[in-house]
Protein backbone atom coordinates (compact mmCIF):
# COMPACT_ATOMS: atom_id res chain seq x y z
CA UNK A 1 0.00 0.00 0.00
CA UNK A 2 0.93 3.69 -0.10
CA UNK A 3 2.26 3.85 3.48
CA UNK A 4 4.53 0.87 2.91
CA UNK A 5 5.79 2.30 -0.39
CA UNK A 6 6.59 5.64 1.25
CA UNK A 7 8.36 3.87 4.10
CA UNK A 8 10.56 1.94 1.66
CA UNK A 9 11.28 5.12 -0.32
CA UNK A 10 12.32 6.94 2.87
CA UNK A 11 14.59 4.05 3.88
CA UNK A 12 16.26 3.96 0.45
CA UNK A 13 16.78 7.72 0.53
CA UNK A 14 18.31 7.48 4.01
CA UNK A 15 20.56 4.59 2.95
CA UNK A 16 21.65 6.50 -0.17
CA UNK A 17 22.56 9.53 1.92
CA UNK A 18 24.52 7.27 4.27
CA UNK A 19 26.52 5.82 1.37
CA UNK A 20 27.19 9.33 0.05
CA UNK A 21 28.50 10.37 3.47
CA UNK A 22 30.63 7.24 3.65
CA UNK A 23 32.16 7.91 0.23
CA UNK A 24 32.65 11.57 1.14
CA UNK A 25 34.60 10.63 4.28
CA UNK A 26 36.95 8.43 2.27
CA UNK A 27 37.59 10.84 -0.60
CA UNK A 28 39.61 14.01 -0.86
CA UNK A 29 37.01 16.73 -1.33
CA UNK A 30 39.00 18.67 -3.94
CA UNK A 31 40.40 15.96 -6.21
CA UNK A 32 38.06 13.02 -5.68
CA UNK A 33 41.02 10.72 -5.00
CA UNK A 34 41.11 8.53 -1.90
CA UNK A 35 42.28 10.43 1.15
CA UNK A 36 44.97 9.69 3.75
CA UNK A 37 42.39 8.06 6.02
CA UNK A 38 41.89 5.14 3.61
CA UNK A 39 45.59 4.57 2.88
CA UNK A 40 46.43 2.30 5.83
CA UNK A 41 43.52 -0.02 5.09
CA UNK A 42 44.47 -0.28 1.41
CA UNK A 43 48.10 -0.93 2.34
CA UNK A 44 47.12 -3.68 4.78
CA UNK A 45 45.12 -5.39 2.03
CA UNK A 46 48.19 -5.36 -0.23
CA UNK A 47 50.43 -6.84 2.48
CA UNK A 48 47.83 -9.55 3.06
CA UNK A 49 47.88 -10.35 -0.67
CA UNK A 50 51.65 -11.04 -0.70
CA UNK A 51 52.28 -14.73 0.11
CA UNK A 52 54.52 -15.17 3.15
CA UNK A 53 56.41 -17.98 1.40
CA UNK A 54 57.11 -16.09 -1.83
CA UNK A 55 60.24 -17.81 -3.23
CA UNK A 56 63.38 -15.77 -3.84
CA UNK A 57 64.84 -15.69 -7.37
CA UNK A 58 67.91 -17.88 -8.03
CA UNK A 59 71.42 -16.75 -7.09
CA UNK A 60 74.02 -15.12 -9.30
CA UNK A 61 73.47 -13.05 -12.44
CA UNK A 62 70.16 -14.80 -13.10
CA UNK A 63 68.88 -13.57 -9.74
CA UNK A 64 69.76 -9.97 -10.55
CA UNK A 65 68.01 -10.26 -13.91
CA UNK A 66 64.92 -11.94 -12.46
CA UNK A 67 64.75 -9.56 -9.50
CA UNK A 68 64.18 -6.65 -11.87
CA UNK A 69 61.81 -8.72 -13.97
CA UNK A 70 59.79 -10.24 -11.12
CA UNK A 71 56.40 -8.78 -10.35
CA UNK A 72 55.59 -6.97 -7.13
CA UNK A 73 53.47 -4.22 -5.62
CA UNK A 74 54.97 -0.71 -5.71
CA UNK A 75 54.57 2.41 -3.60
CA UNK A 76 55.14 5.79 -5.24
CA UNK A 77 55.15 9.29 -3.74
CA UNK A 78 54.50 12.26 -6.03
CA UNK A 79 55.20 15.89 -5.14
CA UNK A 80 54.43 18.90 -7.34
CA UNK A 81 57.58 20.97 -7.84
CA UNK A 82 57.58 24.55 -6.50
CA UNK A 83 53.89 24.38 -5.61
CA UNK A 84 54.23 27.13 -3.00
CA UNK A 85 55.46 29.39 -5.78
CA UNK A 86 52.29 28.61 -7.76
CA UNK A 87 50.09 29.60 -4.82
CA UNK A 88 52.14 32.71 -4.03
CA UNK A 89 52.24 33.88 -7.65
CA UNK A 90 48.79 32.98 -8.96
CA UNK A 91 46.70 32.49 -5.82
CA UNK A 92 45.12 29.47 -4.18
CA UNK A 93 42.32 29.25 -6.73
CA UNK A 94 44.78 28.43 -9.51
CA UNK A 95 46.75 26.28 -7.07
CA UNK A 96 43.62 24.20 -6.49
CA UNK A 97 43.13 23.97 -10.25
CA UNK A 98 46.64 22.53 -10.58
CA UNK A 99 45.91 19.93 -7.89
CA UNK A 100 42.64 18.98 -9.57
CA UNK A 101 44.26 18.58 -12.99
CA UNK A 102 47.19 16.59 -11.59
CA UNK A 103 44.67 14.25 -9.97
CA UNK A 104 42.85 13.86 -13.31
CA UNK A 105 46.15 13.09 -15.04
CA UNK A 106 46.80 10.43 -12.41
CA UNK A 107 43.44 8.81 -13.17
CA UNK A 108 44.30 8.82 -16.89
CA UNK A 109 47.89 7.59 -16.50
CA UNK A 110 47.53 4.71 -14.05
CA UNK A 111 45.46 1.54 -14.25
CA UNK A 112 41.98 1.39 -12.79
CA UNK A 113 43.23 -1.31 -10.38
CA UNK A 114 45.99 0.96 -9.01
CA UNK A 115 45.14 2.92 -5.85
CA UNK A 116 45.50 6.72 -5.94
CA UNK A 117 45.62 8.97 -2.89
CA UNK A 118 46.02 12.62 -2.04
CA UNK A 119 47.96 12.83 1.20
CA UNK A 120 47.44 16.56 1.61
CA UNK A 121 48.96 19.70 0.16
CA UNK A 122 50.77 18.89 -3.07
CA UNK A 123 51.68 15.30 -2.14
CA UNK A 124 50.07 12.27 -3.77
CA UNK A 125 50.63 8.54 -3.29
CA UNK A 126 50.17 5.64 -5.71
CA UNK A 127 49.95 1.94 -4.88
CA UNK A 128 50.70 0.00 -8.06
CA UNK A 129 49.23 -3.47 -8.51
CA UNK A 130 51.73 -6.26 -9.36
CA UNK A 131 54.11 -5.41 -12.18
CA UNK A 132 57.85 -5.54 -12.88
CA UNK A 133 60.26 -2.83 -11.80
CA UNK A 134 60.85 -1.60 -15.38
CA UNK A 135 57.10 -1.37 -15.90
CA UNK A 136 56.64 0.47 -12.61
CA UNK A 137 59.34 2.94 -13.64
CA UNK A 138 57.67 3.42 -17.03
CA UNK A 139 54.28 4.01 -15.40
CA UNK A 140 55.67 6.76 -13.17
CA UNK A 141 57.67 8.25 -16.05
CA UNK A 142 54.55 8.29 -18.23
CA UNK A 143 52.67 10.22 -15.56
CA UNK A 144 55.59 12.63 -15.02
CA UNK A 145 55.66 13.37 -18.76
CA UNK A 146 51.88 13.86 -18.82
CA UNK A 147 52.22 16.54 -16.13
CA UNK A 148 55.20 18.19 -17.82
CA UNK A 149 53.42 18.49 -21.18
CA UNK A 150 50.04 19.58 -19.78
CA UNK A 151 49.00 23.20 -20.19
CA UNK A 152 47.74 24.47 -16.83
CA UNK A 153 45.41 27.51 -16.97
CA UNK A 154 47.26 30.75 -16.21
CA UNK A 155 50.10 28.85 -14.54
CA UNK A 156 51.46 27.27 -17.73
CA UNK A 157 54.10 24.60 -17.13
CA UNK A 158 54.15 22.47 -13.99
CA UNK A 159 56.43 19.54 -13.15
CA UNK A 160 56.52 16.90 -10.46
CA UNK A 161 59.14 14.75 -8.72
CA UNK A 162 58.56 11.08 -7.90
CA UNK A 163 60.13 8.43 -5.70
CA UNK A 164 59.03 4.81 -5.53
CA UNK A 165 59.92 1.50 -3.90
CA UNK A 166 58.88 -2.15 -4.01
CA UNK A 167 56.45 -3.10 -1.24
CA UNK A 168 58.47 -5.56 0.80
CA UNK A 169 56.46 -7.25 3.61
CA UNK A 170 59.63 -7.50 5.73
CA UNK A 171 59.27 -3.79 6.45
CA UNK A 172 56.52 -1.77 8.12
CA UNK A 173 54.25 0.56 6.12
CA UNK A 174 56.01 3.54 7.72
CA UNK A 175 59.44 2.24 6.69
CA UNK A 176 58.29 1.62 3.12
CA UNK A 177 56.74 5.08 2.87
CA UNK A 178 60.05 6.44 4.21
CA UNK A 179 61.94 4.64 1.44
CA UNK A 180 59.71 6.12 -1.26
CA UNK A 181 60.17 9.52 0.39
CA UNK A 182 63.97 9.13 0.34
CA UNK A 183 63.83 8.43 -3.40
CA UNK A 184 61.53 11.45 -3.81
CA UNK A 185 63.98 13.68 -1.93
CA UNK A 186 66.75 12.41 -4.17
CA UNK A 187 64.67 13.48 -7.20
CA UNK A 188 64.11 16.90 -5.62
CA UNK A 189 67.76 17.40 -4.74
CA UNK A 190 69.04 16.35 -8.18
CA UNK A 191 67.08 18.67 -10.43
CA UNK A 192 63.38 17.85 -9.86
CA UNK A 193 61.02 16.71 -12.64
CA UNK A 194 62.35 13.15 -12.46
CA UNK A 195 61.54 9.64 -11.24
CA UNK A 196 63.83 7.59 -9.02
CA UNK A 197 63.39 4.12 -7.54
CA UNK A 198 64.71 3.55 -4.03
CA UNK A 199 65.95 0.03 -4.80
CA UNK A 200 67.89 1.18 -7.87
CA UNK A 201 69.44 4.10 -5.96
CA UNK A 202 70.60 1.75 -3.19
CA UNK A 203 72.04 -0.85 -5.57
CA UNK A 204 73.90 1.83 -7.53
CA UNK A 205 75.35 3.37 -4.37
CA UNK A 206 73.70 6.75 -5.01
CA UNK A 207 71.69 6.49 -1.80
CA UNK A 208 72.59 5.06 1.59
CA UNK A 209 70.18 3.72 4.18
CA UNK A 210 69.88 5.67 7.42
CA UNK A 211 68.80 2.82 9.73
CA UNK A 212 71.15 -0.02 10.81
CA UNK A 213 68.38 -2.63 10.43
CA UNK A 214 67.65 -1.43 6.94
CA UNK A 215 71.35 -1.41 6.08
CA UNK A 216 71.70 -5.00 7.27
CA UNK A 217 68.73 -6.16 5.22
CA UNK A 218 69.89 -4.39 2.06
CA UNK A 219 73.44 -5.74 2.54
CA UNK A 220 71.95 -9.22 2.80
CA UNK A 221 70.00 -8.64 -0.41
CA UNK A 222 73.08 -7.34 -2.20
CA UNK A 223 75.16 -10.33 -1.04
CA UNK A 224 72.52 -12.75 -2.31
CA UNK A 225 72.35 -11.01 -5.66
CA UNK A 226 76.04 -10.53 -6.42
CA UNK A 227 77.82 -13.32 -4.52
C-alpha positions in Angstrom: 0.0 0.0 0.0 0.9 3.7 -0.1 2.3 3.9 3.5 4.5 0.9 2.9 5.8 2.3 -0.4 6.6 5.6 1.3 8.4 3.9 4.1 10.6 1.9 1.7 11.3 5.1 -0.3 12.3 6.9 2.9 14.6 4.1 3.9 16.3 4.0 0.5 16.8 7.7 0.5 18.3 7.5 4.0 20.6 4.6 3.0 21.6 6.5 -0.2 22.6 9.5 1.9 24.5 7.3 4.3 26.5 5.8 1.4 27.2 9.3 0.1 28.5 10.4 3.5 30.6 7.2 3.6 32.2 7.9 0.2 32.7 11.6 1.1 34.6 10.6 4.3 37.0 8.4 2.3 37.6 10.8 -0.6 39.6 14.0 -0.9 37.0 16.7 -1.3 39.0 18.7 -3.9 40.4 16.0 -6.2 38.1 13.0 -5.7 41.0 10.7 -5.0 41.1 8.5 -1.9 42.3 10.4 1.2 45.0 9.7 3.7 42.4 8.1 6.0 41.9 5.1 3.6 45.6 4.6 2.9 46.4 2.3 5.8 43.5 0.0 5.1 44.5 -0.3 1.4 48.1 -0.9 2.3 47.1 -3.7 4.8 45.1 -5.4 2.0 48.2 -5.4 -0.2 50.4 -6.8 2.5 47.8 -9.6 3.1 47.9 -10.3 -0.7 51.6 -11.0 -0.7 52.3 -14.7 0.1 54.5 -15.2 3.1 56.4 -18.0 1.4 57.1 -16.1 -1.8 60.2 -17.8 -3.2 63.4 -15.8 -3.8 64.8 -15.7 -7.4 67.9 -17.9 -8.0 71.4 -16.7 -7.1 74.0 -15.1 -9.3 73.5 -13.1 -12.4 70.2 -14.8 -13.1 68.9 -13.6 -9.7 69.8 -10.0 -10.5 68.0 -10.3 -13.9 64.9 -11.9 -12.5 64.7 -9.6 -9.5 64.2 -6.6 -11.9 61.8 -8.7 -14.0 59.8 -10.2 -11.1 56.4 -8.8 -10.3 55.6 -7.0 -7.1 53.5 -4.2 -5.6 55.0 -0.7 -5.7 54.6 2.4 -3.6 55.1 5.8 -5.2 55.2 9.3 -3.7 54.5 12.3 -6.0 55.2 15.9 -5.1 54.4 18.9 -7.3 57.6 21.0 -7.8 57.6 24.5 -6.5 53.9 24.4 -5.6 54.2 27.1 -3.0 55.5 29.4 -5.8 52.3 28.6 -7.8 50.1 29.6 -4.8 52.1 32.7 -4.0 52.2 33.9 -7.6 48.8 33.0 -9.0 46.7 32.5 -5.8 45.1 29.5 -4.2 42.3 29.3 -6.7 44.8 28.4 -9.5 46.7 26.3 -7.1 43.6 24.2 -6.5 43.1 24.0 -10.3 46.6 22.5 -10.6 45.9 19.9 -7.9 42.6 19.0 -9.6 44.3 18.6 -13.0 47.2 16.6 -11.6 44.7 14.2 -10.0 42.9 13.9 -13.3 46.2 13.1 -15.0 46.8 10.4 -12.4 43.4 8.8 -13.2 44.3 8.8 -16.9 47.9 7.6 -16.5 47.5 4.7 -14.1 45.5 1.5 -14.3 42.0 1.4 -12.8 43.2 -1.3 -10.4 46.0 1.0 -9.0 45.1 2.9 -5.8 45.5 6.7 -5.9 45.6 9.0 -2.9 46.0 12.6 -2.0 48.0 12.8 1.2 47.4 16.6 1.6 49.0 19.7 0.2 50.8 18.9 -3.1 51.7 15.3 -2.1 50.1 12.3 -3.8 50.6 8.5 -3.3 50.2 5.6 -5.7 49.9 1.9 -4.9 50.7 0.0 -8.1 49.2 -3.5 -8.5 51.7 -6.3 -9.4 54.1 -5.4 -12.2 57.8 -5.5 -12.9 60.3 -2.8 -11.8 60.9 -1.6 -15.4 57.1 -1.4 -15.9 56.6 0.5 -12.6 59.3 2.9 -13.6 57.7 3.4 -17.0 54.3 4.0 -15.4 55.7 6.8 -13.2 57.7 8.2 -16.0 54.6 8.3 -18.2 52.7 10.2 -15.6 55.6 12.6 -15.0 55.7 13.4 -18.8 51.9 13.9 -18.8 52.2 16.5 -16.1 55.2 18.2 -17.8 53.4 18.5 -21.2 50.0 19.6 -19.8 49.0 23.2 -20.2 47.7 24.5 -16.8 45.4 27.5 -17.0 47.3 30.7 -16.2 50.1 28.8 -14.5 51.5 27.3 -17.7 54.1 24.6 -17.1 54.1 22.5 -14.0 56.4 19.5 -13.1 56.5 16.9 -10.5 59.1 14.8 -8.7 58.6 11.1 -7.9 60.1 8.4 -5.7 59.0 4.8 -5.5 59.9 1.5 -3.9 58.9 -2.1 -4.0 56.4 -3.1 -1.2 58.5 -5.6 0.8 56.5 -7.2 3.6 59.6 -7.5 5.7 59.3 -3.8 6.4 56.5 -1.8 8.1 54.2 0.6 6.1 56.0 3.5 7.7 59.4 2.2 6.7 58.3 1.6 3.1 56.7 5.1 2.9 60.0 6.4 4.2 61.9 4.6 1.4 59.7 6.1 -1.3 60.2 9.5 0.4 64.0 9.1 0.3 63.8 8.4 -3.4 61.5 11.5 -3.8 64.0 13.7 -1.9 66.8 12.4 -4.2 64.7 13.5 -7.2 64.1 16.9 -5.6 67.8 17.4 -4.7 69.0 16.4 -8.2 67.1 18.7 -10.4 63.4 17.9 -9.9 61.0 16.7 -12.6 62.3 13.2 -12.5 61.5 9.6 -11.2 63.8 7.6 -9.0 63.4 4.1 -7.5 64.7 3.6 -4.0 65.9 0.0 -4.8 67.9 1.2 -7.9 69.4 4.1 -6.0 70.6 1.7 -3.2 72.0 -0.9 -5.6 73.9 1.8 -7.5 75.4 3.4 -4.4 73.7 6.7 -5.0 71.7 6.5 -1.8 72.6 5.1 1.6 70.2 3.7 4.2 69.9 5.7 7.4 68.8 2.8 9.7 71.2 0.0 10.8 68.4 -2.6 10.4 67.6 -1.4 6.9 71.3 -1.4 6.1 71.7 -5.0 7.3 68.7 -6.2 5.2 69.9 -4.4 2.1 73.4 -5.7 2.5 71.9 -9.2 2.8 70.0 -8.6 -0.4 73.1 -7.3 -2.2 75.2 -10.3 -1.0 72.5 -12.7 -2.3 72.3 -11.0 -5.7 76.0 -10.5 -6.4 77.8 -13.3 -4.5 
